[in-house]
């Protein structure tokens, strides 16, 4: 069996090394470059998404802390609404329909607060 494999070994030793048969060539470079670009774009997208999630978590924590602080102040009785409208009776509107701007001011104050969860 060893004698049968000797001619193959001798012929393999006589062949010259051809670098074109072992290099990936231009297509290998192009495909590797495309894969690299796709990976870089995916990493950038992932970083952006993670950053967005972190910012949302920070804002949510701040809103929850403000809500807890407001609830503590209400329970202690020290709470005064920061943007409370001054509801003083004013002169009636000239049209006589009784519309009061106090209702519009109260409605706009509700828009400043974040939505309840």
C-alpha positions as CSV (number, residue, x, y, z in Angstrom):
1,X,0.0,0.0,0.0
2,X,2.9,2.4,0.8
3,X,4.4,1.5,-2.6
4,X,1.2,2.5,-4.3
5,X,1.2,5.9,-2.7
6,X,4.8,6.7,-3.6
7,X,4.2,7.8,-7.2
8,X,1.5,10.3,-6.0
9,X,3.9,11.8,-3.5
10,X,6.7,12.2,-6.0
11,X,4.3,13.8,-8.6
12,X,3.0,16.2,-5.9
13,X,6.5,17.2,-4.9
14,X,7.4,17.9,-8.6
15,X,4.4,20.3,-9.2
16,X,5.2,24.0,-8.9
17,X,3.2,26.2,-6.4
18,X,0.6,28.3,-8.2
19,X,-0.6,31.3,-6.0
20,X,-3.7,31.9,-8.2
21,X,-5.2,28.6,-7.0
22,X,-5.0,29.5,-3.3
23,X,-5.9,33.2,-3.3
24,X,-9.5,34.3,-3.2
25,X,-8.9,36.8,-6.1
26,X,-10.9,39.9,-6.8
27,X,-14.3,38.3,-6.1
28,X,-13.2,37.2,-2.7
29,X,-12.0,40.7,-1.9
30,X,-15.3,42.2,-3.2
31,X,-17.5,39.8,-1.2
32,X,-15.4,40.3,2.0
33,X,-15.7,44.1,1.6
34,X,-19.5,43.9,1.1
35,X,-19.8,41.8,4.2
36,X,-17.7,44.2,6.2
37,X,-19.8,47.2,5.1
38,X,-23.0,45.4,6.0
39,X,-21.6,44.5,9.5
40,X,-20.5,48.1,10.1
41,X,-24.0,49.4,9.1
42,X,-25.7,46.9,11.4
43,X,-23.4,47.9,14.3
44,X,-24.2,51.6,13.8
45,X,-27.9,50.8,13.7
46,X,-27.7,48.7,16.9
47,X,-25.8,51.5,18.7
48,X,-28.4,54.1,17.6
49,X,-31.3,51.8,18.8
50,X,-29.6,51.1,22.2
51,X,-28.9,54.8,22.7
52,X,-32.6,55.6,22.0
53,X,-33.8,53.0,24.5
54,X,-31.4,54.4,27.1
55,X,-32.7,58.0,26.5
56,X,-36.3,56.8,26.8
57,X,-35.5,55.0,30.1
58,X,-33.9,58.2,31.5
59,X,-36.8,60.3,30.6
60,X,-39.3,57.8,32.0
61,X,-37.3,57.7,35.3
62,X,-37.3,61.5,35.4
63,X,-41.1,61.7,34.8
64,X,-41.7,59.0,37.4
65,X,-39.5,60.8,40.0
66,X,-41.4,64.1,39.3
67,X,-44.7,62.3,39.7
68,X,-43.6,60.7,43.0
69,X,-42.4,64.1,44.2
70,X,-45.7,65.7,43.3
71,X,-47.7,62.9,45.0
72,X,-45.6,63.3,48.2
73,X,-46.2,67.1,48.1
74,X,-50.0,66.5,47.7
75,X,-50.0,64.1,50.6
76,X,-48.1,66.5,52.8
77,X,-50.4,69.4,51.8
78,X,-47.6,71.5,50.5
79,X,-48.5,71.3,46.9
80,X,-49.3,74.4,44.9
81,X,-49.8,73.9,41.2
82,X,-46.8,75.6,39.4
83,X,-48.9,76.8,36.5
84,X,-52.2,77.3,38.3
85,X,-54.3,79.9,36.4
86,X,-55.6,82.9,38.4
87,X,-59.3,82.4,38.4
88,X,-60.6,85.8,39.2
89,X,-64.1,86.9,38.0
90,X,-63.7,89.4,35.3
91,X,-66.1,91.4,33.3
92,X,-68.6,89.5,31.1
93,X,-67.8,89.3,27.4
94,X,-69.3,92.0,25.3
95,X,-71.3,89.5,23.2
96,X,-73.1,88.4,26.4
97,X,-72.8,84.7,25.6
98,X,-71.0,84.1,28.9
99,X,-67.9,82.5,27.4
100,X,-65.0,82.8,29.8
101,X,-61.4,82.6,28.9
102,X,-60.7,80.8,32.3
103,X,-61.9,77.5,30.8
104,X,-59.5,77.8,27.8
105,X,-56.6,78.5,30.2
106,X,-57.4,75.5,32.3
107,X,-57.6,73.3,29.2
108,X,-54.2,74.5,28.0
109,X,-52.6,73.7,31.4
110,X,-53.7,70.0,31.0
111,X,-51.7,69.9,27.7
112,X,-48.5,70.7,29.5
113,X,-48.6,67.6,31.7
114,X,-47.3,64.2,30.3
115,X,-49.9,61.6,29.7
116,X,-50.7,59.4,32.6
117,X,-49.7,55.7,32.3
